């Protein structure tokens, strides 16, 4: 778990009170954000997760594209959260039934 803390940008905070881990701050990048969220879903044995306030990284330039391919459609770009990403994937699947 400690190795994952490097995924927080400057100013991020981690606190351990007894066996309760709390984190806050901005993730360095999208892979670090996803890794932190995954790690927090399964804390080390004997530990629990307290207050978690990790925000996705700021994206300086928002970019999103949709392209049609022989297999279906291709979505590319950034989503503000994992929930938004899943919603975009569901909408794309509904728009082009049976496509990959």
mmCIF file of the C-alpha atoms, coordinates in Angstrom:
data_MODEL
# 
_entry.id   MODEL 
# 
loop_
_atom_site.group_PDB 
_atom_site.id 
_atom_site.type_symbol 
_atom_site.label_atom_id 
_atom_site.label_alt_id 
_atom_site.label_comp_id 
_atom_site.label_asym_id 
_atom_site.label_entity_id 
_atom_site.label_seq_id 
_atom_site.pdbx_PDB_ins_code 
_atom_site.Cartn_x 
_atom_site.Cartn_y 
_atom_site.Cartn_z 
_atom_site.occupancy 
_atom_site.B_iso_or_equiv 
_atom_site.pdbx_formal_charge 
_atom_site.auth_seq_id 
_atom_site.auth_comp_id 
_atom_site.auth_asym_id 
_atom_site.auth_atom_id 
_atom_site.pdbx_PDB_model_num 
ATOM 1   C CA . UNK A 1 1   ? 0.000   0.000  0.000   1.00 0.00 ? 1   UNK A CA 1 
ATOM 2   C CA . UNK A 1 2   ? 2.804   2.438  0.844   1.00 0.00 ? 2   UNK A CA 1 
ATOM 3   C CA . UNK A 1 3   ? 4.157   2.165  -2.706  1.00 0.00 ? 3   UNK A CA 1 
ATOM 4   C CA . UNK A 1 4   ? 0.819   3.436  -4.032  1.00 0.00 ? 4   UNK A CA 1 
ATOM 5   C CA . UNK A 1 5   ? 1.167   6.706  -2.100  1.00 0.00 ? 5   UNK A CA 1 
ATOM 6   C CA . UNK A 1 6   ? 3.648   7.894  -4.705  1.00 0.00 ? 6   UNK A CA 1 
ATOM 7   C CA . UNK A 1 7   ? 0.593   8.207  -6.982  1.00 0.00 ? 7   UNK A CA 1 
ATOM 8   C CA . UNK A 1 8   ? -0.527  11.334 -5.113  1.00 0.00 ? 8   UNK A CA 1 
ATOM 9   C CA . UNK A 1 9   ? 0.510   14.767 -6.370  1.00 0.00 ? 9   UNK A CA 1 
ATOM 10  C CA . UNK A 1 10  ? 2.376   17.247 -4.181  1.00 0.00 ? 10  UNK A CA 1 
ATOM 11  C CA . UNK A 1 11  ? 0.211   18.228 -1.241  1.00 0.00 ? 11  UNK A CA 1 
ATOM 12  C CA . UNK A 1 12  ? -1.441  14.803 -0.979  1.00 0.00 ? 12  UNK A CA 1 
ATOM 13  C CA . UNK A 1 13  ? -1.880  13.495 2.542   1.00 0.00 ? 13  UNK A CA 1 
ATOM 14  C CA . UNK A 1 14  ? -1.939  10.068 4.128   1.00 0.00 ? 14  UNK A CA 1 
ATOM 15  C CA . UNK A 1 15  ? -2.846  9.423  7.740   1.00 0.00 ? 15  UNK A CA 1 
ATOM 16  C CA . UNK A 1 16  ? -2.783  6.262  9.806   1.00 0.00 ? 16  UNK A CA 1 
ATOM 17  C CA . UNK A 1 17  ? -4.742  6.200  13.051  1.00 0.00 ? 17  UNK A CA 1 
ATOM 18  C CA . UNK A 1 18  ? -4.402  2.844  14.774  1.00 0.00 ? 18  UNK A CA 1 
ATOM 19  C CA . UNK A 1 19  ? -5.257  0.584  11.830  1.00 0.00 ? 19  UNK A CA 1 
ATOM 20  C CA . UNK A 1 20  ? -7.386  3.057  9.836   1.00 0.00 ? 20  UNK A CA 1 
ATOM 21  C CA . UNK A 1 21  ? -5.823  4.553  6.694   1.00 0.00 ? 21  UNK A CA 1 
ATOM 22  C CA . UNK A 1 22  ? -7.096  7.863  5.294   1.00 0.00 ? 22  UNK A CA 1 
ATOM 23  C CA . UNK A 1 23  ? -5.932  9.565  2.088   1.00 0.00 ? 23  UNK A CA 1 
ATOM 24  C CA . UNK A 1 24  ? -6.615  12.865 0.387   1.00 0.00 ? 24  UNK A CA 1 
ATOM 25  C CA . UNK A 1 25  ? -5.249  14.728 -2.606  1.00 0.00 ? 25  UNK A CA 1 
ATOM 26  C CA . UNK A 1 26  ? -5.037  14.668 -6.366  1.00 0.00 ? 26  UNK A CA 1 
ATOM 27  C CA . UNK A 1 27  ? -3.701  11.675 -8.276  1.00 0.00 ? 27  UNK A CA 1 
ATOM 28  C CA . UNK A 1 28  ? -0.652  12.267 -10.475 1.00 0.00 ? 28  UNK A CA 1 
ATOM 29  C CA . UNK A 1 29  ? -2.263  10.711 -13.543 1.00 0.00 ? 29  UNK A CA 1 
ATOM 30  C CA . UNK A 1 30  ? -5.125  8.426  -14.572 1.00 0.00 ? 30  UNK A CA 1 
ATOM 31  C CA . UNK A 1 31  ? -3.192  5.138  -14.045 1.00 0.00 ? 31  UNK A CA 1 
ATOM 32  C CA . UNK A 1 32  ? -2.170  6.317  -10.547 1.00 0.00 ? 32  UNK A CA 1 
ATOM 33  C CA . UNK A 1 33  ? -5.794  7.246  -9.774  1.00 0.00 ? 33  UNK A CA 1 
ATOM 34  C CA . UNK A 1 34  ? -7.049  3.811  -10.846 1.00 0.00 ? 34  UNK A CA 1 
ATOM 35  C CA . UNK A 1 35  ? -4.242  2.053  -8.935  1.00 0.00 ? 35  UNK A CA 1 
ATOM 36  C CA . UNK A 1 36  ? -5.054  3.980  -5.753  1.00 0.00 ? 36  UNK A CA 1 
ATOM 37  C CA . UNK A 1 37  ? -8.766  3.209  -6.032  1.00 0.00 ? 37  UNK A CA 1 
ATOM 38  C CA . UNK A 1 38  ? -8.024  -0.489 -6.628  1.00 0.00 ? 38  UNK A CA 1 
ATOM 39  C CA . UNK A 1 39  ? -5.571  -0.681 -3.717  1.00 0.00 ? 39  UNK A CA 1 
ATOM 40  C CA . UNK A 1 40  ? -8.057  0.985  -1.366  1.00 0.00 ? 40  UNK A CA 1 
ATOM 41  C CA . UNK A 1 41  ? -10.744 -1.529 -2.305  1.00 0.00 ? 41  UNK A CA 1 
ATOM 42  C CA . UNK A 1 42  ? -8.581  -4.245 -0.706  1.00 0.00 ? 42  UNK A CA 1 
ATOM 43  C CA . UNK A 1 43  ? -6.640  -2.821 2.253   1.00 0.00 ? 43  UNK A CA 1 
ATOM 44  C CA . UNK A 1 44  ? -3.867  -4.918 3.820   1.00 0.00 ? 44  UNK A CA 1 
ATOM 45  C CA . UNK A 1 45  ? -4.974  -7.556 6.333   1.00 0.00 ? 45  UNK A CA 1 
ATOM 46  C CA . UNK A 1 46  ? -5.784  -6.000 9.690   1.00 0.00 ? 46  UNK A CA 1 
ATOM 47  C CA . UNK A 1 47  ? -6.270  -2.491 8.284   1.00 0.00 ? 47  UNK A CA 1 
ATOM 48  C CA . UNK A 1 48  ? -9.372  -0.593 7.279   1.00 0.00 ? 48  UNK A CA 1 
ATOM 49  C CA . UNK A 1 49  ? -9.998  2.441  5.131   1.00 0.00 ? 49  UNK A CA 1 
ATOM 50  C CA . UNK A 1 50  ? -11.212 5.679  6.663   1.00 0.00 ? 50  UNK A CA 1 
ATOM 51  C CA . UNK A 1 51  ? -11.856 8.957  4.886   1.00 0.00 ? 51  UNK A CA 1 
ATOM 52  C CA . UNK A 1 52  ? -10.786 8.866  1.235   1.00 0.00 ? 52  UNK A CA 1 
ATOM 53  C CA . UNK A 1 53  ? -10.777 12.097 -0.757  1.00 0.00 ? 53  UNK A CA 1 
ATOM 54  C CA . UNK A 1 54  ? -8.709  11.317 -3.831  1.00 0.00 ? 54  UNK A CA 1 
ATOM 55  C CA . UNK A 1 55  ? -9.643  13.274 -6.922  1.00 0.00 ? 55  UNK A CA 1 
ATOM 56  C CA . UNK A 1 56  ? -8.707  12.383 -10.493 1.00 0.00 ? 56  UNK A CA 1 
ATOM 57  C CA . UNK A 1 57  ? -5.843  14.334 -12.030 1.00 0.00 ? 57  UNK A CA 1 
ATOM 58  C CA . UNK A 1 58  ? -6.575  17.653 -13.672 1.00 0.00 ? 58  UNK A CA 1 
ATOM 59  C CA . UNK A 1 59  ? -6.485  17.359 -17.444 1.00 0.00 ? 59  UNK A CA 1 
ATOM 60  C CA . UNK A 1 60  ? -4.995  20.456 -19.030 1.00 0.00 ? 60  UNK A CA 1 
ATOM 61  C CA . UNK A 1 61  ? -6.504  19.786 -22.422 1.00 0.00 ? 61  UNK A CA 1 
ATOM 62  C CA . UNK A 1 62  ? -9.789  17.878 -22.653 1.00 0.00 ? 62  UNK A CA 1 
ATOM 63  C CA . UNK A 1 63  ? -9.890  15.596 -25.667 1.00 0.00 ? 63  UNK A CA 1 
ATOM 64  C CA . UNK A 1 64  ? -12.559 13.119 -26.707 1.00 0.00 ? 64  UNK A CA 1 
ATOM 65  C CA . UNK A 1 65  ? -13.089 11.379 -30.007 1.00 0.00 ? 65  UNK A CA 1 
ATOM 66  C CA . UNK A 1 66  ? -15.391 8.786  -31.514 1.00 0.00 ? 66  UNK A CA 1 
ATOM 67  C CA . UNK A 1 67  ? -14.444 6.916  -34.674 1.00 0.00 ? 67  UNK A CA 1 
ATOM 68  C CA . UNK A 1 68  ? -16.201 4.180  -36.602 1.00 0.00 ? 68  UNK A CA 1 
ATOM 69  C CA . UNK A 1 69  ? -14.217 1.055  -37.424 1.00 0.00 ? 69  UNK A CA 1 
ATOM 70  C CA . UNK A 1 70  ? -14.961 -2.257 -39.126 1.00 0.00 ? 70  UNK A CA 1 
ATOM 71  C CA . UNK A 1 71  ? -15.565 -3.826 -35.678 1.00 0.00 ? 71  UNK A CA 1 
ATOM 72  C CA . UNK A 1 72  ? -17.704 -1.048 -34.204 1.00 0.00 ? 72  UNK A CA 1 
ATOM 73  C CA . UNK A 1 73  ? -16.790 2.303  -32.718 1.00 0.00 ? 73  UNK A CA 1 
ATOM 74  C CA . UNK A 1 74  ? -13.630 3.509  -30.993 1.00 0.00 ? 74  UNK A CA 1 
ATOM 75  C CA . UNK A 1 75  ? -13.825 5.941  -28.079 1.00 0.00 ? 75  UNK A CA 1 
ATOM 76  C CA . UNK A 1 76  ? -10.679 7.819  -27.093 1.00 0.00 ? 76  UNK A CA 1 
ATOM 77  C CA . UNK A 1 77  ? -9.919  10.593 -24.640 1.00 0.00 ? 77  UNK A CA 1 
ATOM 78  C CA . UNK A 1 78  ? -10.436 11.255 -20.937 1.00 0.00 ? 78  UNK A CA 1 
ATOM 79  C CA . UNK A 1 79  ? -13.350 10.690 -18.584 1.00 0.00 ? 79  UNK A CA 1 
ATOM 80  C CA . UNK A 1 80  ? -13.684 12.642 -15.332 1.00 0.00 ? 80  UNK A CA 1 
ATOM 81  C CA . UNK A 1 81  ? -14.286 9.430  -13.357 1.00 0.00 ? 81  UNK A CA 1 
ATOM 82  C CA . UNK A 1 82  ? -14.560 5.670  -13.696 1.00 0.00 ? 82  UNK A CA 1 
ATOM 83  C CA . UNK A 1 83  ? -18.355 6.006  -13.410 1.00 0.00 ? 83  UNK A CA 1 
ATOM 84  C CA . UNK A 1 84  ? -18.416 8.489  -16.307 1.00 0.00 ? 84  UNK A CA 1 
ATOM 85  C CA . UNK A 1 85  ? -16.206 6.160  -18.354 1.00 0.00 ? 85  UNK A CA 1 
ATOM 86  C CA . UNK A 1 86  ? -18.594 3.253  -17.774 1.00 0.00 ? 86  UNK A CA 1 
ATOM 87  C CA . UNK A 1 87  ? -21.584 5.442  -18.666 1.00 0.00 ? 87  UNK A CA 1 
ATOM 88  C CA . UNK A 1 88  ? -19.903 6.425  -21.962 1.00 0.00 ? 88  UNK A CA 1 
ATOM 89  C CA . UNK A 1 89  ? -19.187 2.774  -22.756 1.00 0.00 ? 89  UNK A CA 1 
ATOM 90  C CA . UNK A 1 90  ? -22.805 1.795  -22.031 1.00 0.00 ? 90  UNK A CA 1 
ATOM 91  C CA . UNK A 1 91  ? -24.106 4.634  -24.228 1.00 0.00 ? 91  UNK A CA 1 
ATOM 92  C CA . UNK A 1 92  ? -21.794 3.562  -27.061 1.00 0.00 ? 92  UNK A CA 1 
ATOM 93  C CA . UNK A 1 93  ? -22.939 -0.067 -26.748 1.00 0.00 ? 93  UNK A CA 1 
ATOM 94  C CA . UNK A 1 94  ? -26.581 1.058  -26.912 1.00 0.00 ? 94  UNK A CA 1 
ATOM 95  C CA . UNK A 1 95  ? -25.903 3.292  -29.924 1.00 0.00 ? 95  UNK A CA 1 
ATOM 96  C CA . UNK A 1 96  ? -24.297 0.476  -31.927 1.00 0.00 ? 96  UNK A CA 1 
ATOM 97  C CA . UNK A 1 97  ? -25.838 -2.814 -30.761 1.00 0.00 ? 97  UNK A CA 1 
ATOM 98  C CA . UNK A 1 98  ? -23.620 -5.862 -31.287 1.00 0.00 ? 98  UNK A CA 1 
ATOM 99  C CA . UNK A 1 99  ? -20.476 -3.813 -31.968 1.00 0.00 ? 99  UNK A CA 1 
ATOM 100 C CA . UNK A 1 100 ? -17.258 -4.153 -30.043 1.00 0.00 ? 100 UNK A CA 1 
# 
